[in-house]
Amino acid sequence: MYTKITNPSIVIFDGKTDELIGTATFKFTDESEKALINLLNYNVQPSSLTLLDVDLYKPSPNYIPPIPYRSYARKGTIYALFTDAYTGALVPIEIQLTYNTRARGNTTGNLYHFESVEFGDIDINSVKVIY
């Protein structure tokens, strides 16, 4: 059983061309963190996830910023540390998924930062502990 997620990041690929978009750090909303914990604890696939303060820090040389509120097909791998409820140990876990994404906010004008990004139509491909 897991209780908390820390240090999440994601490697993002275009869902149609498989081209690398980049690597980003972010925070989960409380609801999204709970949804991923339920995925690991109870095998309940999330219907949506919301990421906050998304910072693309390793963009592909071909990176083109998304148009806010437009949906894009994506593939990605989320990396995070999940806190084991019994031991308190931080367990590194990798979640591979396909999804549609919408950038919902970029008031700073920074092409590599989004206040909010929503994932929908999520299909979990694999979940595994990495060491």
C-alpha positions in Angstrom: 0.0 0.0 0.0 1.2 3.5 -0.8 0.2 6.8 0.8 2.1 9.6 -0.9 3.9 10.6 -4.2 7.0 12.8 -4.3 9.4 14.0 -7.0 7.2 13.3 -10.0 8.5 13.8 -13.5 7.4 12.7 -17.0 9.1 12.0 -20.3 6.7 13.0 -23.0 6.3 11.7 -26.6 4.0 12.7 -29.4 1.2 10.1 -29.5 1.1 10.0 -33.3 4.7 10.3 -34.3 6.5 8.9 -31.2 8.8 11.9 -31.4 10.3 13.0 -28.1 8.7 16.3 -26.8 10.8 16.5 -23.6 11.0 15.9 -19.9 9.0 17.8 -17.3 8.6 18.2 -13.6 5.3 19.0 -12.0 3.0 18.7 -9.0 -0.1 16.6 -8.8 -3.4 18.0 -7.5 -4.6 16.2 -4.4 -7.2 14.4 -6.5 -4.7 13.3 -9.1 -2.3 12.1 -6.5 -5.1 10.0 -4.9 -6.0 8.6 -8.3 -2.5 7.4 -9.0 -2.2 5.9 -5.5 -5.5 4.1 -6.1 -4.0 2.8 -9.4 -1.1 1.2 -7.5 -3.1 0.1 -4.4 -6.3 -1.1 -6.0 -5.6 -1.3 -9.8 -8.2 1.5 -10.5 -7.3 3.3 -13.7 -7.7 7.1 -13.5 -10.1 8.7 -15.9 -8.2 12.0 -15.7 -5.2 13.6 -14.1 -4.3 17.3 -13.5 -0.7 18.4 -13.3 0.3 21.8 -11.8 3.3 23.9 -12.4 4.6 21.9 -15.3 8.1 22.8 -16.2 9.6 21.3 -19.4 13.3 21.4 -18.6 14.6 19.1 -21.3 12.7 20.1 -24.5 13.4 18.3 -27.7 15.1 20.5 -30.3 11.9 20.2 -32.4 9.7 21.3 -29.5 6.6 23.3 -30.5 4.6 24.7 -27.6 1.0 23.4 -27.4 -1.9 25.8 -28.1 -3.8 26.2 -24.8 -7.0 24.2 -24.6 -6.3 22.2 -27.7 -6.2 18.4 -27.3 -3.0 16.5 -28.2 -2.4 12.7 -28.3 0.6 11.9 -26.1 2.6 8.9 -24.7 4.6 9.3 -21.6 6.4 7.7 -18.7 5.8 9.1 -15.2 8.6 8.6 -12.7 7.9 9.2 -9.0 8.7 8.1 -5.5 5.7 6.4 -3.7 5.8 6.2 0.1 5.2 2.7 1.4 2.5 2.8 4.1 4.1 0.2 6.3 7.8 0.9 6.1 7.9 4.6 5.1 10.3 3.7 2.4 10.3 5.7 -0.8 9.7 3.3 -3.7 10.7 4.4 -7.2 7.9 3.6 -9.7 7.5 4.0 -13.4 4.1 4.4 -15.0 3.8 4.2 -18.8 0.6 5.6 -20.3 -1.1 7.0 -23.4 -3.4 10.0 -23.0 -4.8 13.1 -24.5 -3.5 16.3 -23.0 -4.7 19.9 -22.8 -2.5 22.8 -21.5 -4.9 24.9 -19.5 -2.8 27.8 -18.4 0.3 29.7 -19.4 -0.1 33.3 -18.1 3.7 33.8 -17.7 4.4 33.6 -21.4 7.2 31.1 -20.7 7.0 28.5 -23.5 8.3 25.8 -21.2 6.0 26.4 -18.2 2.2 25.7 -17.8 0.3 26.4 -14.6 -2.1 23.5 -15.3 -2.2 20.5 -17.7 -5.1 18.0 -17.9 -4.7 14.4 -19.0 -7.8 12.6 -20.3 -8.6 9.3 -22.1 -5.8 7.7 -20.1 -4.7 4.2 -20.9 -2.1 2.7 -18.5 0.3 0.5 -20.3 2.5 -0.6 -17.5 3.4 0.0 -13.8 6.6 -1.2 -12.3 9.0 -0.7 -9.5 12.4 0.5 -10.8 15.7 0.1 -9.0 
